[in-house]
Amino acid sequence: MLLLTTALMMYGLGRLEMDLMRAWLEEAGWWAPVLYLVLYSLGTLLLLPSTPLNLMGGALFGTGWGTVWTSVGAMLAAILAFWLSRHLGRGAIAGRLQGRWQALDAELQQGGMWYLFAIRLLPIIPYGLVNIAAGLSGISSGDYLLGTALGTVPGIFPIVWLGSAGVQALETGELLPLFGALSLIGLLMLGATIYQRRRRFPWDDAHEASKDRNRP
């Protein structure tokens, strides 16, 4: 899925006039990152896939500033989603999810900051969904903020780098940064696979239970 999204993004970027985009960014000044932060935060709150937004941050602002603005947008969305889900929907939603929710709630409370940190590093788990799930759980606000702060930048950086490297490859034909970004993402995916095998996530158990119930 990540490779497909990347390919579509690079195709779209290839059809854009990057010189015009840079001119617009220079003319917009500080409004450009502000608009990006608003769009990123809203997209994450609406549970839209964050990968295209991360790639866009790298394509528009480069690896350095792209990582900064994307991380700020992700943190803003994480704090807002956590607060909303904890104060507005915890009781109602947790009651409907029943056993599946109880397993996830127990994992988040027991694992705390480091469990959340590990989840933030896994590109296979939607960022926005984790925000809401954590708010509905019994994890402390301190553990949530620390785990999110520690895991957001390392989890976002490779995708932002890929967006920047993709633009560089299209403009100059230099492929080394692109391969570097893909390699780093591959290492994260490998870590995700190893972590998932050593410690099953609650939603995996729920999925297996659902399959067992549907078997004749």
N, C-alpha and C positions, 0 to 999 in steps of 0.2 A: 504493500500500500504506500509506504514511504517513497519507494522508487518510482511508482506511478505518479504520485503527486509531484515529485521532483521533475520528472520528465514533462508533465503538463505545465509546470511553472516555467521551466526553461524554454518550452515552446512559446508560451505567452510572452516571456521576456524577449525572445528573439524577434517577435513581431512588433515590439515597442521601440521607439526611438529613445535610446538611453540619454542621448545628448539633450533632448527635450525634457526628459524627466529630471536630469540634473539642473537644467535651467529653471524648471518649476520649483525644485527644492531650494535653490539659492534665492529665488524670488519670494518664496513662502517664508523663509527664515525659520524662526522658532515655531511658527504655526505648523510646519510640516511634522515634526515629532509629536507635537500636541495632538494633532489630528490622528496620527498613527496610534498614540496611546489610547485615545478614545475608541477608535475602531477595534484595537486589540482587546481592550477591556470588555467592550460590548460583545464581541465575538466569543470570548471565553465564557462570559456569563450566560450566553445563549447556547453554550455547549457545542459551538462550531469547532471543527478540527483546527488545532493550533498550528499544525505543521505548515500550511500555506502562509499563515501570518508570520511565522518565524522566518521562512524563506524570503518573504517580502521585505522583512526588516533588514536582512543581509543585503538584498538586491538594491534597496533604496539608500541605505545609510552606511554600507560597508560592514566589515566584520566587527570592528571595535564599537562604533556608535550604534550599530545594529543590535549588538549584544546588550548594550546599556539600555536602549529604549525598549527593546523587547522584554528584558528582565523587569524593568520598571512597570511596564504594562501588565505583565504576568503577575507581579506582586500585588498591584492595585486590584486586579480582578480576583486574586486569591483571597485577599482580605475582605473585599466586599461580599463575595459569594459565601465565604465562611460566616460572616456576620449575619447575612440574610437567612441562610439555611438554619443557623443555630437559633435565631430568635423568632423566626416566622414559621418554619415548617418542620421542626424536629419531631414533635409529637405525632403529627398526622402521618408523615411519610414513614417514620420508623414503624408505626403500627401496621401499615399496609405491607411493608416488606417482610415482616415477621422473621422467620428463621434465618433467611439469607442476610437480613440486616443485622441480626444479633451476632452472627459470626464475624461480619466485617467490623462491627462496633468493638467486639472483643479484641480483634487483631490490632486495631488502631490504638485502643487504650493500653494494651499490653506492650506493643512495640514502641509507642510514643514517637519521639522526635526522630529516631534512627529508622524506624519503619517507614515513616512518611518521607524521610530523606531518600531512602532507597526507591520508593515509588516514583519520586520526582525525577529520578535518573532514567526511568524506563520509558522510552518513546512509544511503547506499545500501549500505554495506559493514558487515556485522555486527561489532559491537565484540568479542564473544567470540571469533569466528573469527580476527580479527587477532591477538589475544593468543596463541592457540595456534600460529598460523602463524609468528609472530615467534620464539616459543620454539624451534620446530623449525628455524628458519633459523640462519644464521651471524652475524646482526646482534649487535653488542656489547651487553652489558647497559646500559652508559651511554647509548648511542644510543637504545635502547628506552625507558628510563626518561625521558629528556629529551623525546623525541618524543611519548611518551604524556602526560607532564605538560603539555606545551605545547598539545597538540591536544585533550585531553579536555574541558576547560572550554568552549572555544569551540564544540566539537561538541555538547555536551550542553545548553548554556544555552538555545538556541532551543526545544528540545523541552520542557524544564522550564517555560519561560515560557509555552508553549502550553497546558500542563496547568493552570497557575495562571490564565491568561487565560480558559480554558474555564470554570472554576468561576466566575470573576467575571462572565462573560457570562450564565451560567445564573442567577446570583443577582440581578444588577443590570440585565441587559440591555445593558451597555456592551460594544460590539463593537470599539472602537478598539485595545485591547491585543491582542485576538485577531487582528485584521488585521495588527498589527505583528509578532506572532510568526510568522504564516504568511508574511509578506513576507520575514522574515529566513531562514526555512527555504527559501523559494524561491530566495533568493540563494545559499545553500549548495548547493542542487540545481543551480543554474546553473553555479556554480563546479565542481561535480562533473562536469557534462557537458563543460565546456570542458577540464578536466584530463584526462578520459578520452579525449577526441578527440585531444589533443595528445600524450598518452603512454599508450599502451595498457597495460592491466594484464596480467600473465602469464596469469591465468585466462581472459581474453578470447581470447588466442591458443589456449589449450588447448581452449576451447569451439569455436572456428572449426575447429581441426584435427579435433575429434571429429565435427563436421558433415560435413567433407570425407570422412572415412573411411566415414561411413554413407551417402553418396550412391552410387547405383547406377552 
